[in-house]
Amino acid sequence: MDMISRYLDLVDEHMRRHPDERVGQAHYNALRLEWPHLQHEIVGTERDCFSADSQLPAFLDWVEHALAEEQRRAEEGQARTTQA
């Protein structure tokens, strides 16, 4: 499973467990729980959907690129490990 699919599954799960949260909060919290190092790149920016759901489109664009980069790095690391 790629990281984007994993992220979306986590968002769905988080929304089921926390129905009181807004959609933006659920997206932010799913990212924070699995990829905590990435949350610092969005806090207080135009992508901060925790504070405002209207920022969700910018957040999702950013998440798509950030997780694709995370996946690329993970795959490169695995390739180096298997070659060693």
N, C-alpha and C positions, 0 to 999 in steps of 0.2 A: 504494500500500500504506500502510495506517495504521501508526502507530508501535507499537501493541500487536502487530500481526502481525509487524512487523519485529523487535521485541524477541524474540518467541517463536521466530522463525527463527534469530536469533542464539544463543539458548539451545540450540536443537537442534544447531546447528553447533559451538558451544563444547563440548557434551557429547560429540560425536563426536571432536573433536580432543583432548579431555582426559578420557578415560574414568576416570582416577584421581581426579577431583574428585567430591565429594558433590554432590547435586542443588542444595542451597542455595548452595554455592560457585559452581557453574556459573551459576546465576541472577544472583548478585551480580556475577560477573565479566563477564557479558554486558552488564549495565547499565553497569558501570564503563567498559568499553571504548567503548561508543557514546555514553553520556550521563554522562561523568565528573563533571560538576557536581552530579548527583543523588546520587552515592554518599555524599556528606558528610551528607546528610539522614537516612541510616539507620544509619551506623556507631554502635555502642553503644546502639542503641534496641531496643525490643521487635520491630522489623522486621528486625533484623540476621541474615539467614539465612546469611551467610558463616560465622558462628560456630556456628550451630545450625539444622539442617534443620527443627526444630520451629517455627521462626519464619517458615517459608515462606508459610503462609496470610496472615499479616499483611503480609508483604513484597509478595505478589502483589496484595492489595487496594490497597496504597499505590502500587505501580507502575502499576496500571490508572488511578488518578486522576492521578498525576504525568505519565504519558505523554499522557493525554488533554489535560491542561493545556498540555504542550509542543506538541502538535499544534495546539491552538486558537491558541496564540501564533504558530506558524509560518504558519498559514493567514491569520491577521489581517495578518501582515507581508507575505505575498504579495499580499493584497487591496490593501493600501496602496500597494505597489509598482506594481501594474497600474493603479491609479487615478491615479497621479501623472503 
